[in-house]
Amino acid sequence: MQTLALFDVAPAAPAVPAPVKVRRPLALGELPVSSVPAAYDRAHLYSPKAGTAEWVDHRPGDRFAPLSRSPHEPKAWGAWWRTEASVSTPDFLGLQTGDVITVVGDVTASVVSTCRFGAVVRYELPRSPWATETHGEMYVTARNQFGHWYR
């Protein structure tokens, strides 16, 4: 006689971990393949802006031209930031979301997001009885000759 089972109980198959994607840091002096333009000048990697891109040797971006200069008037600046500078990109100078980098001072930070202007990184703050925050965030827009990112 066969009985109906409400639940199929099968031996659990061991979970196969997903392969970890390890990304090598870009060699110093090498221009990354990026969605934004990339320039290497005086041992610093950065994305040239309109007005300076014409004067420096740079690799054009795969998706974006050099970022235009920001206006000085507050309302115009806000519109520029929303419509041009903070537009999401798949990478910024080779940095992608989830990458772990060092910022100036040998602080380790992880990339939270990227846009045309730069990459937002999150880093751990030193513990203090007076502070309530455990992490800080900042934009990074360039890398120096030691491989440290900064703004």
C-alpha positions in Angstrom: 0.0 0.0 0.0 1.3 3.5 -0.9 0.9 6.4 1.4 0.9 10.0 0.4 3.5 12.1 1.9 2.9 15.7 2.5 6.5 16.6 2.2 9.2 15.0 0.1 12.2 14.4 2.3 15.3 14.0 0.2 18.8 14.0 1.4 20.1 17.5 1.3 22.7 18.1 -1.4 25.8 19.9 -0.2 25.7 23.6 -1.2 28.4 24.5 -3.7 29.8 27.9 -2.9 29.7 30.4 -5.7 33.2 31.2 -7.0 34.6 34.3 -5.5 35.5 36.9 -8.1 38.9 38.2 -7.2 39.8 41.5 -8.9 43.4 42.5 -9.2 44.2 46.1 -8.5 45.2 48.0 -11.7 49.0 48.4 -12.1 50.3 51.9 -11.3 50.7 53.9 -14.5 48.2 51.8 -16.5 45.0 53.5 -17.8 41.9 51.4 -17.0 39.2 50.4 -19.4 36.4 52.5 -17.9 33.0 54.0 -18.6 34.5 57.4 -17.8 37.6 59.0 -19.4 40.9 58.1 -17.7 44.2 60.1 -17.5 47.5 59.4 -15.8 49.5 62.6 -15.1 52.3 63.2 -12.7 51.8 59.7 -11.1 48.1 60.3 -10.4 45.2 58.5 -12.1 42.1 60.7 -12.5 39.1 61.4 -14.8 39.8 64.6 -16.7 37.0 67.2 -16.9 35.9 69.2 -19.9 38.3 72.1 -20.4 41.3 70.0 -19.2 40.8 66.8 -21.2 41.8 68.7 -24.4 45.3 69.4 -22.8 46.1 66.0 -21.4 46.7 62.6 -22.9 43.7 60.4 -21.9 41.8 57.3 -22.7 38.2 58.2 -23.7 35.4 56.6 -21.6 33.4 53.7 -23.0 30.1 55.4 -22.1 30.7 59.0 -21.1 32.6 62.0 -22.4 34.5 64.2 -19.9 32.3 65.7 -17.2 31.5 69.3 -17.8 32.6 72.0 -15.4 30.2 72.6 -12.5 28.3 75.9 -12.5 28.7 78.3 -9.6 25.1 79.3 -9.1 23.4 77.0 -6.5 20.3 76.1 -8.5 22.3 75.4 -11.7 24.8 73.4 -9.6 22.0 71.3 -8.2 20.6 70.6 -11.7 24.2 69.7 -12.9 24.7 67.4 -10.0 21.4 65.5 -10.5 21.5 65.3 -14.3 25.2 64.9 -15.1 27.6 64.3 -12.2 25.8 61.8 -10.1 24.6 59.6 -13.0 25.2 56.0 -12.0 28.0 54.2 -13.9 29.1 50.5 -14.0 32.5 51.6 -12.8 34.7 54.6 -12.1 38.3 54.4 -13.3 38.1 50.6 -13.0 36.5 50.7 -9.5 33.3 48.6 -9.1 30.8 48.2 -6.3 32.2 45.8 -3.8 35.9 46.4 -4.5 38.1 46.9 -1.4 40.6 49.8 -1.8 42.9 51.8 0.4 42.4 55.5 0.9 45.0 58.0 2.0 46.4 57.0 5.4 46.3 53.2 4.7 42.6 53.1 5.6 40.7 50.2 4.0 37.4 51.1 2.4 34.8 49.3 0.3 33.2 50.8 -2.8 29.5 51.4 -2.2 28.6 52.9 -5.6 30.1 54.6 -8.6 29.0 57.6 -10.7 30.5 59.9 -13.3 31.9 62.2 -10.6 33.6 59.4 -8.6 33.1 56.4 -6.3 31.5 56.4 -2.9 33.5 54.4 -0.4 32.6 53.3 3.1 35.3 52.9 5.8 35.3 51.9 9.5 35.7 54.7 12.0 37.9 54.3 15.1 35.9 53.3 18.2 35.2 56.1 20.6 33.0 56.4 23.6 31.8 59.8 22.3 30.9 58.7 18.7 27.7 56.9 17.7 28.7 56.2 14.1 30.8 53.2 13.2 31.4 53.9 9.5 32.0 57.0 7.4 31.6 57.6 3.7 33.4 59.7 1.2 33.9 60.2 -2.5 37.2 59.2 -4.1 38.1 60.7 -7.5 41.8 60.0 -8.0 44.6 57.6 -7.1 48.1 58.6 -6.2 51.5 57.0 -7.0 51.2 54.7 -3.9 47.9 53.2 -4.9 45.8 55.2 -2.4 42.6 56.8 -3.5 41.6 60.3 -2.5 39.3 63.2 -3.4 
